[in-house]
Amino acid sequence: MKKTKFELEFPIHASPNMLYTYFATPSGLEEWFADKVNSRGKLVSFLWDGVEEKASILSHKNDERIKYKWEESEGDDSYFEFRIEVDPITKDVSLMVTDFAEDDEVEEAKMLWENQIDELKHTIGA
C-alpha cells in the first residue's frame, strides 16, 4: 500500500541546541519517545514494551535536523524527520515533524505524533 507523506509543526519554547539532543541522542529519545534506545553508528534500535524496532540515520545536521528510516520500510521512500526552524525575526522555535503513513492511517499517525510531542514539551518544560 502506498504511503502518504505528512508534516506537522509544533511551536516549542526551547533552544535549538537543547531540543536537538532530544532527537539525536539515545538518552534524549528515552525521555519522551521510546522506553529504551541504543545507537551503534548510524543504526538505532528503539524498544517499546519489549518490542524492538530498528532505524538508520539517513542524514543529520547538528542543532537543526535528523532524518531516520525504519528498517521495515527499506523498500519505499518513507522516513521520519525532526527539523528545527527558527523564525529569523521573532526567534520563535518550531519543531517540524515529517513522517509517512498508509492512507487509511494518516490521521492516527498525526494524533500519535501530537501525543509524543506533548510528552516532549512536558519533559523539557516548554
Beta strands, then each sheet from edge to edge (+ up, - down):
strand 1: 3-11
strand 2: 36-40
strand 3: 43-48
strand 4: 51-61
strand 5: 65-70
strand 6: 80-86
strand 7: 93-102
sheet 1: 1+ 7- 6+ 5- 4+ 3- 2+
end
